[in-house]
Amino acid sequence: MVIATPKRIKQIRFGLISPKEFRKMSVTRIITADTYDDDGFPIEMGLMDTRLGVIDPGLRCKTCGGRAGECPGHFGHIELVAPVMHVGFAKLIRKILRATCRNCGALLLDPNQKKETVEKIRTLKKMGQSIEDVVNDVFKEARKAGKCQYCNEEQKEIKFEKPTTFVEDGHKLMPTDIRSRLEKMTDEDIEVIGMDSRNARPEWIILTVLAVPPVTMRPSITLESGQRSEDDLTHKLVDIIRINQRFQENREAGAPQLIIEDLWELLQYHITTFIDNAVSGVPPARHRSGRPLKTLSQRLKGKEGRFRGSLSGKRVNFSARTVISPDPNLGMHEVGVPLAIAKELTITLYVTPRNINEVKEYVRRGPDNHPGANYIVRADGRRLRITDKNGAELADLVELGWKVDRQMKDGDVVLFNRQPSLHRMSIMSHEVKVLPHKTFRLNPAVCPPYNADFDGDEMNMHVPQTEDARAEAKILMNIRENIISPRFGGPIIGGIHDHISGLFLLTNSKDKINKDDALELLAKSEIWELPEPAGKEDGEPYWNGKQIFSQILPKGLDLEFKAEICEQ
C-alpha cells in the first residue's frame, strides 16, 4: 500500500480558464434551451441534463451516480458561435489594446525596458510585494508610442465606450479582431504586463466557450400549482442558447451583415447580464414581473452575497437576537431574556437516577407552561415532540439514558455578544433571568465592554449545549472575571453616564431625605438599617445623600480625597 506524504500549501495562484480547460471540465455540451420533456424528465444536452447533477429525489446523477444531496453538481459548456467579451475584464482589455501594436501585437516598449521590467516584477514577486505600480507604469509608457518599433505600423487612438465597445480610428473593433490581436502577444510580453502565459493568456478574456453552472447551483422549484419555476441563471442561459442558435442559423443562411451584427450585440448583452446584471449603461435583464434577475455577480457581491452573507455571516442554532433595554434592577452578571425566547431555546438534559423526577416534571409541563420541555430523544435516537396533549403520557415513558430538551430557565448560563466583536470582552457569559416583554434586559454598568447603548442596539445570545461549554463559560467568560481590562489594566465595567450623574446629585445635594425615602433608596441594596440622622427638622429626623451613599460602601473603607470636578 502506497501512503502519500502530506504536502504543505506554499501558495495559491489565480488565473483565467482557457477554452480547452472549459471543455475538459465539462461533462456535456449544452445545445438545447428546453429543460424538461412532457413526462417531466430532464432533456439530454439541455440545461437540466442529469449529467450536470440532480435535485429531484429518486433520480441519480449520470456522472457520479449520487442522489440529490450527495451529488455536488458538474459543469457543462456552450460553444459560442462567435467570440464574446467578458465584461469584468473590459478595462484590462482597453489597457492592453492601447499598449500593443495593432499589426504585430508586440508590446510598445523597447527590449531593454522589457528586460528591466521583468527583473523588477520577478524581484517583487519573490519578496511577496505587489507588482501593480510597475505594471501601471508599463501601460502608461507603452501608450505613448506613436509607431511600432518592430513593424513600423502607425498606431491609432482606441476609444472605449462602456460597457464592451472599442472603436479604433472610427471603426468598431469586433471581439474576433480583439482576440486575434491578443493571440499575437508573445509569452515574454505577457510577463511584462504582469500576467502568466501558462495560467492567464490575454485572449482567454474573449470568451469562445461559456461554462454552464451545475444544476445544484440553480435548482428549480415546484409551485403549488404543480408548475416548475426555474432559477434566474437558468432563464439567462435559455436566452443565451436561443440567441446563439439564431446567430448560427442566420450566419449559415448568409444573412446580411447588419442582422449578424445585431445578433452578435444581443449575444454580448445576454452574456454580459449573465455575468453581471448591474453594469452601468446596460439595461438589466428582468422577469415578466419587472424584477431584475439575480445573476452571477449579484450572488457574490454585497451584504447578502456569498462572501459576506453566507461565509462571513453565518446563522447558528441555539441562538437569539433582539433589541437591548436597560434594567438597573438586574445583577451585573444577569441578562433579562424574553419569555418567548426562553420557551424556544432548549438545553439538553441526560436522564440519570439523580434528575429523573425533575426531568419528568419538565415533560409533564409541556412546551406551553414555562419552564417545560419541547422534545424527548429516546435511546434509539428517535425524537418525539412534546405537546399539551401527550406531555403526561410521555413523562411516564421517560427512562434512564434518554435525553430531554428542556426550556431555558433562571440561572442558566448563556453567552452574550454585541457586534462588532472587537476584543474578547465583546462576548461574555451571563445568567438568565426570564422576564416578560420582547427585549433583552442588561444592567447599564455592563455597557462599556460591549460598547452598547440603548438607542436601538441589538445583541446576540448563544446557549451552550454541553457541560464542558457551560463550565468554560461560567468560569472563564464570567462578567465578574472580566472587570479588569487587559488593554489598560483598569476596570472596564462600572458606573457610566446617568450612574455618575445620579450619584453626584445625591452626594452633592443639600436636600434633606426623610426616613421613608432613605429606606426606599437603600432597600434595593438590601440594607435595612439607617445610620444616625444628620439632624432633625420639625421634630422629624432627616439624612443627607452622603450618608445614604456611605451605607453601600464596604465596612472599614474610609477614604478622603480632593474632588477633581469641583473646588469646594
Secondary structure, DSSP 8 states (H G I E B T S, - for coil): ------------------HHHHHHH-S-B------B-TTS-B-TTSTT-GGG---STT-B-TTT--BTTT-----EEEEEEEEEE-GGGHHHHHHHHHHB-TTT--BSS-HHHHHHHHHHHHHHHHTT---HHHHHHHHHHHHT-SB-TTT--B---EEEETTTEEEETTEEE-HHHHHHHHHT--HHHHHHTT--TTT--GGGGEEEEEEE--GGGS--EE-TTS-EE--HHHHHHHHHHHHHHHHHHHHHTT--HHHHHHHHHHHHHHHHHHH-TT-TTS---B-TTS-B---HHHHHSSTTSIIIIIIIS---SSEEEEEEEE-TTS-TTEEEEEHHHHHHSEEEEE--TTTHHHHHHHHHHTTTSSS-EEEEE-TTS-EEE--TTTHHHHHHH--TT-EEEEE--TT-EEEEE-SS--SGGGEEEEEEEEESSSSEEE-GGGHHHHT--SSS-EEEEE---SHHHHHHHHHHSBGGGGSB-TTTSSB-SS--THHHHHHHHHHH----B-HHHHHHHHHTTT-------SEEETTEEEB-HHHHHHHTS-TT-------SS---
